[in-house]
Amino acid sequence: MQQGAHGRHPLPPGRSYAGAVYARRRRRYFALMTLCLLLFVGAWAFVRLWSVPLAIAMCVVAAAIPPVAAVVANRRGPDGRWWGEGPPG
């Protein structure tokens, strides 16, 4: 198995470091957006039957998740390069 940056994380065969970083960021984004959808659906399908204020609070939390998911998905890693940066060195 290949080693990732600084030999810390093993990479699956056939996947580059950049591909592994992209896949990790994509998984985190989809996990946060799934949580967002579950909060919205759960709030108005089930929770509102017992507590409308709690359902509203769940929706407020769910509304805050998409911006956080965008930041997480676009965050640069510790050894990643940004578009305008040249090669290290």
N, C-alpha and C positions, 0 to 999 in steps of 0.2 A: 504494500500500500504506500502511496505517496504521502509525504508530510506536508502539512499546510505551512503557513507563515511561522517562522522560527521553530518548526518541528513540533508545535504544540498539538495540532489537531490532525488526525489521519484523514486523508481524502479518499473517497471511493475510487476504484479504478476507472480511468477514462475521464475524470473530471478535473479541470484545472482549478487553481485557487480562485480565480475570478468567477468561474461558474459556481463554485461552492458558496462564495460570498453572496452572489446574486440569489441562489436558491434559498439560503438562510434568511436573507432579507425578505424575499417573497413569502416564505412560510410564516414569518412573524407578522407581516402585513395581513395575510389572509386569516391568521388566527385572531388578530385584533378585530378585523371586520366581521368575522363570524361571531365573536363575542358581542359586538355591537348589534348585529341582527337578532341574536338570541335575547338580548336585553329588551329590544323594542317589541319583538313578538311576544315574549313572556310577560312583559308589562301589560300589554293590552289584551292578551288572550286569557291570562290566568290571574295575574296579581290584582288587576282592577276589580275583580269580583270580591276581594277581601279588603283592599285598601287602595283607593284612588290616589291619595297623596304619595304612597310608596310607588305606584305605577308611574306617576309623574317624575318622581326622583330617579327612577330607573331610566326613564327617557332622557333626563338631563345628563346623566352619566353616559348613556349611549351616544348622545349628541357630541360629547367631548372626545369620544374615541377616534373618529375619522381623522381629525388633524394630528393627533398623536401617532396614528398609524402611518400617516404620510411622512412625518418626521422620522420615524423608526425605519421606514422603507428607504428613505433617501440619505440616511446617515452614513458618513464615510467611516470606514474601519480605521484602526490605528496605523496600519501600514498601507492603506489604500491611497491611490492618487486621484486627484480631482481632474476635471476636464482640461483646465488651463495649465496644469503643472506638467513640466517635462519629466523625463526619466530621472530617478534619484541619482545623485552623485555630482 
